[in-house]
Every structure is written in C-alpha cells, then in structure tokens.
C-alpha cells in the first residue's frame, strides 16, 4: 500500500514507470491501479497541500528533491513518471536516436513544437508563460501551444523540471504557478542518452513490454504499444 511520499518513491523505483496515478485508467499500468493499493483503500488525502500524503504535491516534489525520476506528459498525452533506470528504453523507442532537427525534417515534429523547443534549448530552463512570450505565441494560439508542448513531452524532447510563480512588473507574485520546462538532455545528462544510443527501438519495445506484462498481465497489446511508443 502507498500511504505517503516515501512509499510512492520506493514503489516507483521498483517498477520503473507509471501512468497517471489518479483519474482515468489507461489500461496499461498505474501504481494505484495494479498491485499497490487503490486510492480509496489508502490513507492519502488529495489536494490538501500536505507534501507527505497528497499525491498532487508529489509531482513537483520528485522534480525538486530527486534527480532520478522524470514527470511529464508521457503516456496517452497524460502525465506519468519514468525513473532514470528506465528512461533510456523509452528514449530509444520514441526518439530512436533522432535530434529535434532530424525529427522536424522528417515531419514528425510540428512547426509550433520546433518554435517552443528552440526557445527552451536556447534559454536552458523556462516557465511555460515565458516560453509563450519568447516564442511569439498569442492568446489565439493557446490550443496549438498546448498541443505542441504535449507533443514535445510525448516525444521526449522536453520535460517538466519544476514550477515557478508568476510575477508582475513590480516583482510581486500572482496567480497560479507556471510549469517549468527544460530539454530532456539537460534533465538527465549524457549517461542516459549514451545508454539509449546502444538500445534499438525493437529491443526497447521488448524490454518495456515484458515489464508491463509482469506488472499487469491483462494489458492489451495495442495499448502497450501506444504506451511504449507514444503513438
């Protein structure tokens, strides 16, 4: 049973990855859905702000406190977690060694996504509201911006790396916090990418699929493929 943040981290490091831990069940794997205790059987308390027992707080806590867990929109265009140990396999499956430029030239990355990526790569780390400004997105572009940001996360070119409070021209904090993004290369470093380069997409597919079926033997082949490749 997952009763607190430490339980969650320990469980995640054991299994390697998890789709959303609340809300919709993607039918593949989520910690609370398969084998670690359902939400209504636990002592968790959602949206209380308690960093130990509120899973909503864990999203940013793993990014602030650890360097071995990624959190982003990774599965079925929804948020999920992948540990550093398993990240190279998903990288190999989804990017297959391609850079953003190569993916863009192949037509697998949109123009909006490239605009966003270029701004983040140039500035190292940026909150989403600043990305919009620097990349020249308007209010009318909101849906396109959101889709492109999800596209970059699903293809593992950008990832979340924290959150930042918005500030007025006077320097005063206001509104909701803004999610901060960086390139996946910056987030995990060369070792993860060097390991990914030695893994073929087919090998990654087989290794992740074996782990998924170990965790959830009833997962369907088609959904597992979408879970692994992001499409």
N, C-alpha and C positions, 0 to 999 in steps of 0.2 A: 504493500500500500504506500502511496505517495502522500505524506502528511505535511511536508514542509519543503522548503527550497533545497536543503541538502539531500533529502530523499530523491527529489526530482533530478538533481545533477547526477547523483550516483546512478540512478536508473538510466538516464540518457547516455552516460558514458559507457554503460554496459551494452546497450542495444545499438548505439551509433547514430540513430536518426529517428525523427518523429514528425509526423504531420501535425496539424493543429491539435492542441491538447484540450480544446473545448469546441463547442459548436458542432458543425457538420462533421460527419464521419465519412472520410474519403474511401473507406472500404479496404485500405491497404495497411497502414499502421499508424497508430497514435498511442502514446503511453497510457492514457486513461481508458482507452477503448479495448486494449488487448493485453491482459495479463498483469497490469499494475494497479488495478482498482479503479472503479468508476468514480466520477465526481461526487455523486450523491452518497457514496459509501465512505467518503474521506472526511477529514477534518479541515478541508480547505475553505477559504472564505473569499469569494470573488469580489473584486473592486472595493476592497476595504482600505487599500493602501498599505497593508501590512506586508513588509518585504519578505517575511518568512512563510506566510500562509496564503498569500494572494498570488495565484499564478499569473495574473495580469502584470504584476510587478517583476516577475521572473524574466520576462522578455528582455528588458533593458538591464536587469541585474547581471545576467550572464555576459552581456556585452561590456558592462562596466568593470566587472570583477574578474573575468576569466579571459584567457586567450586561446581556448581550445574548443569553443562552441560557437557556431555561426547561427544567427537567427535572421530570417528574411522571408520573403515570399518565394518559397522554394517548391511547393507541391500543389498542383492543381490551381495555381495562381493565388494560393493562400499561404499564410505564414507557417513556418515549420523550423525545425532545428536539425543541424548536421554537425557531428563532432569533427574535430581536426583529423582523427584517425580515418574517418570515412569520407571526408571531403574530396580527397584525390580521385576516388572512384566515381563520384558524381561529376566531378570536373571532366574526367576522361569520357564519360558518357555524353555529357551535354556540350562540351566545347571541342572535344576531340583534337586538342592542341591548337585550335584556331585563336587568333587575336581578334579584337573588336574590328579592326580594319579589314581583316580577311572575311569575317562574318558579314560585314557590311557590303563588301564587294560581291559576296556570294548571294546577297539578297535575303539573308536570314535575320538581319537586324534592320529595323526601320530607321528612317531619317531622324525622326524625333528622338529615338533611342540614342543615335550617334551624337546628336547635339547635347544631350544630357551627359553622356559618358565623357565626351571631350572636356566639358566644363569641370566635372568631378576629377578627372585624371589630371587636369592642369592645376587644380587648386587643392589636391590631396584629400581633404575632408570637407564636406559641405552639408548643411541642413537643407531640407527639400525646398523651403521657401526662398532661400538664396539661390539654389540651383535654377529655379524658375526665372528669377530676375536676370541672372548672368547668361542664361541660355536664350533669353528673349521670349519666354512664353507669356501669353496674355491670359486673362480670365476666360476668354473664349476657348483657349487651348487646354482647359483643365482636364477634360476626359482623355484627350490624347496624351497629355503629360503623364497622367496616372497610368495609362496603359503601357506607355513606353518605359516607365520606371519599373513596373512589374515585369515587363519583357526582359529588361536588363538583369533583374534579380533571378528570374527563372532560367536565364541562360548563363548565370553565374559570372557576369562581368562586374556587377556592383552588388554590394551587400550592406545591410544596416550595420552601423558601428556606434550607435548611441542615440541620444536625443539632446536637443538644445532649446532653451527657452527663447521665444521671440523677444526682440527689444525694439522699443520705439526710437525715434530720432534723438530723444532725450536720454536714451540709455536705460529706460525703465522696462522691466519685464511685463509682458502682457500675453493673454490668450493661451491656447494650448501649446504644449511643447512640440517642436518640429523634429521629425526623424532625421538623423544624420547618416549620410552615405559615404562610402569610400570604395575604391576598387577592391576586388577580391585578392589581387596580388598584394596590396598594402595590408589587408586584414590578416592574411595567413602567412605571407612571406614565401621565399623561394623554395623551401623544403617541400611544401605541399605541392607546388607546381612541378618541381623536379620529379616527384613521385608519380604525379598524374601523367607526365610525359612517357613514362615507362609502361603505362597501362593502356591497352587498346579498348575501344568502345565496347567490343564484344566481351572482352574479359570483365570489364566493369559491370556490364549488364548481368553476366552470370553470377558474379560475386554478390552484387546487391540483391538480385532475385533470390539467391539461396538464403540470404539473411532475412529477407521479407517473409519467405515461406516458413522459415524457422520460427519467426515471431508471430505470424498469422497464416497458418496453413490453409485457411479458406479464402485467401486473397485471390482475385481473378487475374488471369494472365494479362488481359488488355489493360486493366487498371495498374498492374505492377509496371508495365511498360511505360505508361504515362507518368507514373511516379518516378521512375528512373530517368527517363529522357526529357521530361518536362513538356512533352507534346503528344 
